[in-house]
Amino acid sequence: MKILYQGSPGAYSHLAALEAYPDAEVIACKTFDECFVKAENDEKIKIIIPESNRITGNIGIEYLIFKHRLNIYAEHFHKVEHNLLGIKGSKLEDIKNVFSHQQALSQCSNFIKKNKMIENVRADTAGSAKLISTNQDISEAAIASKLSAKIYELEIIKANIENESGNATRFLIMGKPVSQPEFNKGKYITSFLFKLKDKPAALYQSLAGFAINGVNLTKLQSYPEKNSFTSYFFLCDLEGHIEDFKVKKSLEDLGLHCEDFHVLGVFPADKFREK
């Protein structure tokens, strides 16, 4: 099996891929777009994509989910532990500039402000570690994983510098072929997207079926349709399997108000949700 992730070796997506599929061939891609396009064109490929973070919220890949509509096979929650990495011999007081992905910088903002560092946004965390290794500047550091420190031969100046303990990122494992687990007594998530008909109070009316049938929504996010600020798609997750009568009835009620509806996937709820 081939698993694609966005970023350089040592990125948190790389770590998540190794956790979820330790025996798979793990391959790095430069961009999220590249991951989605390759998976769309090759049914043997799966991708692992960060969807949201417990501290900073959505990662911002919804437009690719809407565009490519790949099937979601699973979710995976990865515990994120940020580390300040520098060249060998560097100390905390030496660091003036810190490099990382915007999400990592935001998640470590308290530490950065306390130590009066200048933020430098880069495409990914591991790529920032690679940059520090190449520059060999004692005044520069990266916020990245311990795996990045090992790969790029950097020192961990300070470990676990994130604003809050228990930081975690939710990843989605996706691919082209449609597949879903059989309905049994387990806990499931059904993920789907929809676009409503243009009429007053459409969203309010469309969600009534979930309340009536006692179905819990865990995610509801709007995203503007291409070249429009008046037409929106909605990305939604609910607790339950699509073959459960309550879920099926709720989605049928929703469909009455939609001009576009697409099931992205049905998959087991990660046990991390119970923590």
Beta strands, then each sheet from edge to edge (+ up, - down):
strand 1: 2-6
strand 2: 25-29
strand 3: 45-53
strand 4: 57-58
strand 5: 71-79
strand 6: 83-86
strand 7: 97-100
strand 8: 118-121
strand 9: 140-144
strand 10: 155-159
strand 11: 168-175
strand 12: 188-196
strand 13: 217-224
strand 14: 232-239
strand 15: 258-268
sheet 1: 2+ 1+ 3+ 4-
sheet 2: 2+ 1+ 3+ 11- 5+
sheet 3: 8+ 7+ 9+ 6- 10+
sheet 4: 13+ 14- 12+ 15-
end
